[in-house]
Amino acid sequence: MTGRGCGSHFFSRNLHSKSLNRGIQYKIVFRTYANDISSMLTGKFLKTLLINILILVLLVEAVSFTYLSVTGIPLGRYDRFPTYLNFSLDDELMDVDSTVLHPRVIDSTLPWGIWHLPNVQSRQYTPCFDIVMKYNRYGIRGPVPDTGRSDNVIFIGDSFTEGYGLSEDHTIPAQFSNLSKRPAINLGVSRTGSTQQSMIYQHFADSFNHREVIMLMFLENDFIDNDFEKHDTLFKISYKPYRADSLDPGHIIYRGHPDSSALSSRWFNSHIDEYRKIMVRKGLKSYFQTDNLSFFGKLTGLTYTRRMFELLGNGLSHTHQIETVPPGLDYRPRDLQILTYDMHQVMETANRHGARVTFVNLPGQRFLERMASHPEDRKSYLVLEDHLRRIAGAGPHRFLSYFSAMEAKKPDLKQIFFSCDAHYSQAGARMAATFLSDSFK
């Protein structure tokens, strides 16, 4: 027993001694590492690190600048950001009336929500067009209509009807008027679906004598524009009416919060990039005084690296969009019910004025490209068109398939759509206007 006790005591002391030695070794290693790290964090090391980071930043910036310069790829609204190489204090809008600073569309307390400010003009710039859009006292594009002419043709629709990216004389309604010799009244406005368009027509129908109405439908997003459930994700900055009551589609529910005035001045982020204007108009000092970007964001906004990342992001987004089935082929019975109700509303209003309605779908470039290689989607779309044709077939009204007409003509899509935007170019608008004019002969 005594021997065991001594052995255990000896073993315990030996273990304790090893633990102390190991602890001392750990301390020595820790101090060695600490000294090494301290040595590394000297001024010389930090200086070398910063120099390497600076070289890397300059290298990435040089690569970005070289690539963008060689390829000449347009980058939309970021293309004219001032940088340390091309910054200018010149006012790019100096030759345009000051009213050009108004937004193109605003929220309003008019029944349909989104509208244009009356008697103003708005400059629209992208790498593939640069125009000034003017609006008369009614808030519509074109000259003030002669309210008494019986041959007036009223156009309703979204941005394709309004003529986004097109000068006043090159919109579909304007070119139709020139070809058909009939005065056209352009009630088109961006970001609207068939619900808002039916309400716009109901509002203006009594203002202008007319016998013809042309509703230009863009089925690729009309269902989305009418969708109450998508407001918070797609249109939360907008004030929009919806037919959200399934039992009573005539009941309108509004989402969004407009200003209490007749027309609010709340600018749409998607149309007005105000801080870019401040940069161009007032210079670098004003740019850094703006509050809508962090200091780091302002610094990167002046670099070509930022432009390169925007380009890569746009490219990935474009690829994703091409692989996505066009929304016009992905609708619910509820969506079709709303569109059907809106079409009936337009026809009923036209009936009260002794007018005929011509419904026309305007397919987009992405849609046409997909239809050419996906026969199952094309078949589904033709079924949708047949349904709309049956709706419009009541009385004097009609539905025309511009989609079928384009398929027959097989136009060069690069010619009829903008290279940097999804809307019709001047040539594309003329082609559509010719189709409409021929249908009235």
C-alpha positions, 0 to 999 in steps of 0.5 A: 500500500505504501509503495503504491502511494509513493508510486502514485505520488511520483507519477503525479509529480511527473505529470505535473512537471510535464504539464508545466514544461508544455505550458512553458513551451506554449508560452514560448511559441505564442511569444514567438508568433506574437513577435513575428506578427509585431514585426510584420505590422511594422510601417514597412510591411503596411506600406508594402501591403498598401502598395500591392492593394493600390497596384491591384486596384489600378490594374483592375481599373486599367483592364476595365477601361481598356475593355470598355474602350475597345468594345464600346459596349453601352452601359445605359445610364452609367455610360455618362457618369463623370470619372477622373478621366472625362468629368465635365461641368458642362450642362448636357441639357443647356440647349433644352427648356428648363421644364425638361427636368420634370419626370416622364411619368408621375404618381397622380390621384387621377383614377388610373394613377400614373400619368404625365405632367401637362405642358412639360417635356422630359429628356430620355437618354440611353446609348441608342436614343436621345430624345425630348418627350413633350406633353400637351395640356392634357398630359398626352404626347402630340399636338392638342387634339381637335375635340370636334373631329369625328375621324379622331382615332384614340390609342390606349396602351403602355410604353409601346403606345406612348412611344418610349425612346421615340420622338413625337413624330415617330410613335406608332400613333403618329406614324399611323396618323401620317399613313392613314390621314386620320388624327391620332390621340395618344393616350398611352402611358408606361407602367400601365396594364389593361385595367388602368388603360380602360380607366384612361379611355373611360376618362377621356372618351367624352373629351374627344369626338371619335369613331375608332379606338385602338388598344395596343396590348403587350401581353408579355407584361399586361398580366403582371401590371394587373396583378394586385399581389405583385404590387409590393415587389414590382410597383411599391413606389407606384399608386395603382388601381387593381381589380382585386375583388374576384366576386366584383371585378368592377370594384377598384382597390388602390395600392400605394400612397400618392401625394394629396395634390392633384398631381404629385411630384414624387419622382420614379426611381426607374425614370429619373436618376437625379443624382446623375443630373446633379453630378453633371450640372453642378460638378464633383463637389455636389456629387459628394454632397448628395445623401443617397449614396455612401462615401464608398459608393460615391468613390466607386461610382467614378470608376470604370471598375464600377461600369464593368461590374454593371456590365457583367450584372446586366449580362447575367440578367439578360441571360437569365431573361432569355431563359425565362418563359415570357410572362404572357404565357404564364397566366392564371385564370384570374389574370385572364378574367381581369383582362377579359373584364377590362376589354369589355369595359373598353368596348362598352365605353366605345359603344356609348360613343358609337366607336369601334375597338380594335385590339392588337397585341404587340410582341416583344423581341425576346418573345419573338425569339423564343417563339421561333424555337419553342413551338409549344409556347407558340401554340399556347400563345395562339390559344390565348390569342383565339380567346381574346379574338372571341372576346373582341368578336362581339358587335363591331369590335375586332382583334388583330394578330400582329404577332402572326403578321410579324411571323409572316414577314420575318423582319430583322429583329435588330432593325425593329427593336432598339439595340439597348432597349426592349421597345420598338425602334423608329423602323419597328413603330413604322412597321406596326403603324403600317399594319394598322393603317392597312387594316383600316383601308 
